[in-house]
């Protein structure tokens, strides 16, 4: 994964648990880097190890920690230069989610061989949106759900996100339904 993911996780832990907690987590995860280089690729195993230890320290399961990190990730991303890119690409949730592939493609141009997730969106009943998430990385659906909810927060939209298909239960990929309850009112 790109270092920006690990860097954001480090920032979240430092904000919530303190710098000493992060240092302890880093050491326990056997991560030599004291600071992650945002645009460097790191083995996925590094991120998985860190996430597991962070979950233990937060006193929650890994899915809950990943979900919280997904929310944090969007707030982190919005503060970075690519936050302006996201806002220039879309003015709401319905516009941004389909544009994520384009944004990931732009990032991937700078990193030959990087594996980026892919998304597909379909309109569904009741004005909801189905978001299909494709990634060879296992176990990240809770993170994606947090990201989708974080996108709603970024645009000030009230949304409800539910996972409706699960890759880890035999589906070909994860699928999330986004409802827009304010639009139905």
Secondary structure, 3 states (H helix, E strand, C coil): CEHHHHHHHHHHHHHHHCHHHHHHHHHHCCCCCCCCCCCCECCHHHHHHHHHHHHHHHCCCHHHHHHHHHHHHHHHHHHCHHHHHHHHHCCCHHHHHHHHHHHHHHHHHCCCCCCCCEEEEEECHHHCEEEEEECCCCCCHHHHHHHHHHHHHHCCCCCEEEEEECHHHCCCCEEEEEECHHHHC
